[in-house]
Structures are given as structure tokens and as C-alpha cells.
Amino acid sequence: MPLIMGVWLASLIYFYGKDISKHSYNVKDDDVIIDFFKNIWKVKK
């Protein structure tokens, strides 16, 4: 993976990772999309 993509990904994780950064963000996605990603993250843990 190119370095710039790693930096980009790390900054997104930092900004949207509420446990680390404490930034609040209102998700504007449909429930179907949110549930899809919740299921993926459960499997990865």
C-alpha cells in the first residue's frame, strides 16, 4: 500500500474513531448500510 494511502486511512480512523478522538459524528446512512458494516466489524474482531 502506498504511504499516502496509509496516512489517509490512519487519519480517517483517528477522526471517526470515537473511542480515541472523542469526535462526534452523525451518521447519515441507511440502517441497512450501518448494519452491514456492524456485521463486518464483528467478524474482524
HTML snippet that shows the backbone in 3Dmol.js (N, CA, C, O; Angstrom):
<script src="https://3Dmol.org/build/3Dmol-min.js"></script>
<div id="view" style="width:600px;height:400px;position:relative"></div>
<script>
const pdb = `
ATOM      1  N   MET A   1       0.858  -1.169   0.000  1.00  0.00           N
ATOM      2  CA  MET A   1       0.000   0.000   0.000  1.00  0.00           C
ATOM      3  C   MET A   1       0.906   1.235   0.000  1.00  0.00           C
ATOM      4  O   MET A   1       1.842   1.313   0.796  1.00  0.00           O
ATOM      5  N   PRO A   2       0.638   2.192  -0.878  1.00  0.00           N
ATOM      6  CA  PRO A   2       1.436   3.420  -0.892  1.00  0.00           C
ATOM      7  C   PRO A   2       1.313   4.186   0.432  1.00  0.00           C
ATOM      8  O   PRO A   2       0.287   4.128   1.109  1.00  0.00           O
ATOM      9  N   LEU A   3       2.364   4.888   0.772  1.00  0.00           N
ATOM     10  CA  LEU A   3       2.419   5.611   2.044  1.00  0.00           C
ATOM     11  C   LEU A   3       1.265   6.594   2.191  1.00  0.00           C
ATOM     12  O   LEU A   3       0.666   6.680   3.263  1.00  0.00           O
ATOM     13  N   ILE A   4       0.945   7.330   1.144  1.00  0.00           N
ATOM     14  CA  ILE A   4      -0.109   8.343   1.249  1.00  0.00           C
ATOM     15  C   ILE A   4      -1.463   7.713   1.578  1.00  0.00           C
ATOM     16  O   ILE A   4      -2.272   8.317   2.282  1.00  0.00           O
ATOM     17  N   MET A   5      -1.711   6.505   1.073  1.00  0.00           N
ATOM     18  CA  MET A   5      -2.973   5.833   1.396  1.00  0.00           C
ATOM     19  C   MET A   5      -2.998   5.403   2.855  1.00  0.00           C
ATOM     20  O   MET A   5      -4.050   5.435   3.495  1.00  0.00           O
ATOM     21  N   GLY A   6      -1.860   5.004   3.379  1.00  0.00           N
ATOM     22  CA  GLY A   6      -1.780   4.642   4.788  1.00  0.00           C
ATOM     23  C   GLY A   6      -2.044   5.830   5.687  1.00  0.00           C
ATOM     24  O   GLY A   6      -2.739   5.713   6.696  1.00  0.00           O
ATOM     25  N   VAL A   7      -1.490   6.973   5.323  1.00  0.00           N
ATOM     26  CA  VAL A   7      -1.706   8.195   6.099  1.00  0.00           C
ATOM     27  C   VAL A   7      -3.169   8.610   6.019  1.00  0.00           C
ATOM     28  O   VAL A   7      -3.760   9.019   7.018  1.00  0.00           O
ATOM     29  N   TRP A   8      -3.748   8.505   4.833  1.00  0.00           N
ATOM     30  CA  TRP A   8      -5.153   8.849   4.633  1.00  0.00           C
ATOM     31  C   TRP A   8      -6.053   7.946   5.483  1.00  0.00           C
ATOM     32  O   TRP A   8      -6.966   8.424   6.155  1.00  0.00           O
ATOM     33  N   LEU A   9      -5.790   6.658   5.446  1.00  0.00           N
ATOM     34  CA  LEU A   9      -6.594   5.713   6.214  1.00  0.00           C
ATOM     35  C   LEU A   9      -6.441   5.951   7.720  1.00  0.00           C
ATOM     36  O   LEU A   9      -7.422   5.911   8.461  1.00  0.00           O
ATOM     37  N   ALA A  10      -5.227   6.194   8.158  1.00  0.00           N
ATOM     38  CA  ALA A  10      -4.994   6.447   9.585  1.00  0.00           C
ATOM     39  C   ALA A  10      -5.718   7.706  10.053  1.00  0.00           C
ATOM     40  O   ALA A  10      -6.257   7.735  11.159  1.00  0.00           O
ATOM     41  N   SER A  11      -5.735   8.735   9.228  1.00  0.00           N
ATOM     42  CA  SER A  11      -6.421   9.964   9.624  1.00  0.00           C
ATOM     43  C   SER A  11      -7.926   9.764   9.697  1.00  0.00           C
ATOM     44  O   SER A  11      -8.581  10.331  10.571  1.00  0.00           O
ATOM     45  N   LEU A  12      -8.491   8.957   8.785  1.00  0.00           N
ATOM     46  CA  LEU A  12      -9.924   8.664   8.858  1.00  0.00           C
ATOM     47  C   LEU A  12     -10.264   7.865  10.112  1.00  0.00           C
ATOM     48  O   LEU A  12     -11.248   8.151  10.794  1.00  0.00           O
ATOM     49  N   ILE A  13      -9.454   6.880  10.403  1.00  0.00           N
ATOM     50  CA  ILE A  13      -9.689   6.076  11.610  1.00  0.00           C
ATOM     51  C   ILE A  13      -9.571   6.947  12.856  1.00  0.00           C
ATOM     52  O   ILE A  13     -10.370   6.813  13.783  1.00  0.00           O
ATOM     53  N   TYR A  14      -8.597   7.823  12.884  1.00  0.00           N
ATOM     54  CA  TYR A  14      -8.421   8.699  14.044  1.00  0.00           C
ATOM     55  C   TYR A  14      -9.612   9.637  14.206  1.00  0.00           C
ATOM     56  O   TYR A  14     -10.133   9.799  15.310  1.00  0.00           O
ATOM     57  N   PHE A  15     -10.044  10.254  13.104  1.00  0.00           N
ATOM     58  CA  PHE A  15     -11.127  11.234  13.192  1.00  0.00           C
ATOM     59  C   PHE A  15     -12.450  10.583  13.561  1.00  0.00           C
ATOM     60  O   PHE A  15     -13.167  11.083  14.427  1.00  0.00           O
ATOM     61  N   TYR A  16     -12.779   9.476  12.914  1.00  0.00           N
ATOM     62  CA  TYR A  16     -14.079   8.851  13.128  1.00  0.00           C
ATOM     63  C   TYR A  16     -14.081   7.820  14.251  1.00  0.00           C
ATOM     64  O   TYR A  16     -15.148   7.342  14.638  1.00  0.00           O
ATOM     65  N   GLY A  17     -12.931   7.471  14.774  1.00  0.00           N
ATOM     66  CA  GLY A  17     -12.872   6.518  15.885  1.00  0.00           C
ATOM     67  C   GLY A  17     -13.203   7.215  17.182  1.00  0.00           C
ATOM     68  O   GLY A  17     -12.329   7.836  17.788  1.00  0.00           O
ATOM     69  N   LYS A  18     -14.428   7.131  17.619  1.00  0.00           N
ATOM     70  CA  LYS A  18     -14.888   7.886  18.787  1.00  0.00           C
ATOM     71  C   LYS A  18     -14.174   7.489  20.073  1.00  0.00           C
ATOM     72  O   LYS A  18     -14.022   8.313  20.974  1.00  0.00           O
ATOM     73  N   ASP A  19     -13.736   6.243  20.166  1.00  0.00           N
ATOM     74  CA  ASP A  19     -13.053   5.812  21.385  1.00  0.00           C
ATOM     75  C   ASP A  19     -11.723   6.541  21.556  1.00  0.00           C
ATOM     76  O   ASP A  19     -11.283   6.779  22.681  1.00  0.00           O
ATOM     77  N   ILE A  20     -11.092   6.889  20.458  1.00  0.00           N
ATOM     78  CA  ILE A  20      -9.783   7.525  20.525  1.00  0.00           C
ATOM     79  C   ILE A  20      -9.897   9.044  20.514  1.00  0.00           C
ATOM     80  O   ILE A  20      -9.342   9.717  21.382  1.00  0.00           O
ATOM     81  N   SER A  21     -10.609   9.579  19.543  1.00  0.00           N
ATOM     82  CA  SER A  21     -10.589  11.020  19.327  1.00  0.00           C
ATOM     83  C   SER A  21     -11.706  11.789  20.014  1.00  0.00           C
ATOM     84  O   SER A  21     -11.604  13.006  20.173  1.00  0.00           O
ATOM     85  N   LYS A  22     -12.765  11.112  20.424  1.00  0.00           N
ATOM     86  CA  LYS A  22     -13.924  11.738  21.078  1.00  0.00           C
ATOM     87  C   LYS A  22     -14.656  12.716  20.160  1.00  0.00           C
ATOM     88  O   LYS A  22     -15.412  13.558  20.646  1.00  0.00           O
ATOM     89  N   HIS A  23     -14.449  12.624  18.837  1.00  0.00           N
ATOM     90  CA  HIS A  23     -15.196  13.441  17.885  1.00  0.00           C
ATOM     91  C   HIS A  23     -16.594  12.850  17.741  1.00  0.00           C
ATOM     92  O   HIS A  23     -16.755  11.633  17.659  1.00  0.00           O
ATOM     93  N   SER A  24     -17.589  13.705  17.712  1.00  0.00           N
ATOM     94  CA  SER A  24     -18.932  13.198  17.449  1.00  0.00           C
ATOM     95  C   SER A  24     -19.222  13.364  15.962  1.00  0.00           C
ATOM     96  O   SER A  24     -18.778  14.325  15.333  1.00  0.00           O
ATOM     97  N   TYR A  25     -19.963  12.427  15.420  1.00  0.00           N
ATOM     98  CA  TYR A  25     -20.296  12.467  14.005  1.00  0.00           C
ATOM     99  C   TYR A  25     -21.643  11.788  13.822  1.00  0.00           C
ATOM    100  O   TYR A  25     -21.820  10.630  14.198  1.00  0.00           O
ATOM    101  N   ASN A  26     -22.582  12.505  13.248  1.00  0.00           N
ATOM    102  CA  ASN A  26     -23.902  11.943  12.992  1.00  0.00           C
ATOM    103  C   ASN A  26     -23.871  11.173  11.677  1.00  0.00           C
ATOM    104  O   ASN A  26     -23.608  11.743  10.619  1.00  0.00           O
ATOM    105  N   VAL A  27     -24.140   9.889  11.756  1.00  0.00           N
ATOM    106  CA  VAL A  27     -24.134   9.043  10.574  1.00  0.00           C
ATOM    107  C   VAL A  27     -25.418   9.301   9.791  1.00  0.00           C
ATOM    108  O   VAL A  27     -26.511   9.337  10.356  1.00  0.00           O
ATOM    109  N   LYS A  28     -25.263   9.479   8.475  1.00  0.00           N
ATOM    110  CA  LYS A  28     -26.409   9.790   7.630  1.00  0.00           C
ATOM    111  C   LYS A  28     -26.744   8.645   6.682  1.00  0.00           C
ATOM    112  O   LYS A  28     -27.443   8.850   5.690  1.00  0.00           O
ATOM    113  N   ASP A  29     -26.259   7.458   6.970  1.00  0.00           N
ATOM    114  CA  ASP A  29     -26.505   6.305   6.124  1.00  0.00           C
ATOM    115  C   ASP A  29     -27.804   5.611   6.507  1.00  0.00           C
ATOM    116  O   ASP A  29     -28.344   5.822   7.593  1.00  0.00           O
ATOM    117  N   ASP A  30     -28.289   4.787   5.602  1.00  0.00           N
ATOM    118  CA  ASP A  30     -29.471   3.978   5.879  1.00  0.00           C
ATOM    119  C   ASP A  30     -29.122   2.897   6.902  1.00  0.00           C
ATOM    120  O   ASP A  30     -27.958   2.532   7.064  1.00  0.00           O
ATOM    121  N   ASP A  31     -30.138   2.397   7.580  1.00  0.00           N
ATOM    122  CA  ASP A  31     -29.929   1.342   8.572  1.00  0.00           C
ATOM    123  C   ASP A  31     -29.335   0.085   7.952  1.00  0.00           C
ATOM    124  O   ASP A  31     -28.569  -0.622   8.606  1.00  0.00           O
ATOM    125  N   VAL A  32     -29.676  -0.202   6.705  1.00  0.00           N
ATOM    126  CA  VAL A  32     -29.148  -1.390   6.026  1.00  0.00           C
ATOM    127  C   VAL A  32     -27.626  -1.291   5.892  1.00  0.00           C
ATOM    128  O   VAL A  32     -26.916  -2.269   6.124  1.00  0.00           O
ATOM    129  N   ILE A  33     -27.138  -0.131   5.524  1.00  0.00           N
ATOM    130  CA  ILE A  33     -25.691   0.067   5.365  1.00  0.00           C
ATOM    131  C   ILE A  33     -24.994  -0.004   6.712  1.00  0.00           C
ATOM    132  O   ILE A  33     -23.930  -0.613   6.827  1.00  0.00           O
ATOM    133  N   ILE A  34     -25.572   0.604   7.721  1.00  0.00           N
ATOM    134  CA  ILE A  34     -24.979   0.583   9.059  1.00  0.00           C
ATOM    135  C   ILE A  34     -24.900  -0.847   9.588  1.00  0.00           C
ATOM    136  O   ILE A  34     -23.877  -1.255  10.137  1.00  0.00           O
ATOM    137  N   ASP A  35     -25.985  -1.605   9.422  1.00  0.00           N
ATOM    138  CA  ASP A  35     -25.984  -2.996   9.871  1.00  0.00           C
ATOM    139  C   ASP A  35     -24.957  -3.835   9.126  1.00  0.00           C
ATOM    140  O   ASP A  35     -24.318  -4.703   9.721  1.00  0.00           O
ATOM    141  N   PHE A  36     -24.791  -3.584   7.830  1.00  0.00           N
ATOM    142  CA  PHE A  36     -23.799  -4.300   7.033  1.00  0.00           C
ATOM    143  C   PHE A  36     -22.402  -4.117   7.620  1.00  0.00           C
ATOM    144  O   PHE A  36     -21.676  -5.093   7.809  1.00  0.00           O
ATOM    145  N   PHE A  37     -22.021  -2.872   7.910  1.00  0.00           N
ATOM    146  CA  PHE A  37     -20.689  -2.620   8.443  1.00  0.00           C
ATOM    147  C   PHE A  37     -20.541  -3.094   9.891  1.00  0.00           C
ATOM    148  O   PHE A  37     -19.454  -3.512  10.289  1.00  0.00           O
ATOM    149  N   LYS A  38     -21.604  -3.036  10.676  1.00  0.00           N
ATOM    150  CA  LYS A  38     -21.538  -3.576  12.037  1.00  0.00           C
ATOM    151  C   LYS A  38     -21.226  -5.065  12.002  1.00  0.00           C
ATOM    152  O   LYS A  38     -20.427  -5.554  12.800  1.00  0.00           O
ATOM    153  N   ASN A  39     -21.853  -5.785  11.079  1.00  0.00           N
ATOM    154  CA  ASN A  39     -21.600  -7.221  10.951  1.00  0.00           C
ATOM    155  C   ASN A  39     -20.178  -7.504  10.500  1.00  0.00           C
ATOM    156  O   ASN A  39     -19.556  -8.450  10.985  1.00  0.00           O
ATOM    157  N   ILE A  40     -19.656  -6.714   9.592  1.00  0.00           N
ATOM    158  CA  ILE A  40     -18.271  -6.904   9.141  1.00  0.00           C
ATOM    159  C   ILE A  40     -17.309  -6.659  10.296  1.00  0.00           C
ATOM    160  O   ILE A  40     -16.372  -7.433  10.494  1.00  0.00           O
ATOM    161  N   TRP A  41     -17.526  -5.602  11.054  1.00  0.00           N
ATOM    162  CA  TRP A  41     -16.609  -5.280  12.165  1.00  0.00           C
ATOM    163  C   TRP A  41     -16.677  -6.325  13.258  1.00  0.00           C
ATOM    164  O   TRP A  41     -15.671  -6.570  13.924  1.00  0.00           O
ATOM    165  N   LYS A  42     -17.829  -6.954  13.470  1.00  0.00           N
ATOM    166  CA  LYS A  42     -17.926  -8.025  14.463  1.00  0.00           C
ATOM    167  C   LYS A  42     -17.057  -9.197  14.059  1.00  0.00           C
ATOM    168  O   LYS A  42     -16.376  -9.782  14.901  1.00  0.00           O
ATOM    169  N   VAL A  43     -17.068  -9.548  12.792  1.00  0.00           N
ATOM    170  CA  VAL A  43     -16.302 -10.691  12.293  1.00  0.00           C
ATOM    171  C   VAL A  43     -14.808 -10.416  12.397  1.00  0.00           C
ATOM    172  O   VAL A  43     -14.041 -11.328  12.705  1.00  0.00           O
ATOM    173  N   LYS A  44     -14.379  -9.198  12.152  1.00  0.00           N
ATOM    174  CA  LYS A  44     -12.950  -8.845  12.146  1.00  0.00           C
ATOM    175  C   LYS A  44     -12.349  -8.806  13.540  1.00  0.00           C
ATOM    176  O   LYS A  44     -11.129  -8.910  13.671  1.00  0.00           O
ATOM    177  N   LYS A  45     -13.147  -8.663  14.578  1.00  0.00           N
ATOM    178  CA  LYS A  45     -12.606  -8.531  15.942  1.00  0.00           C
ATOM    179  C   LYS A  45     -12.197  -9.835  16.510  1.00  0.00           C
ATOM    180  O   LYS A  45     -11.725  -9.893  17.645  1.00  0.00           O
TER     181      LYS A  45
END
`;
const viewer = $3Dmol.createViewer("view");
viewer.addModel(pdb, "pdb");
viewer.setStyle({}, {cartoon: {color: "spectrum"}});
viewer.zoomTo();
viewer.render();
</script>
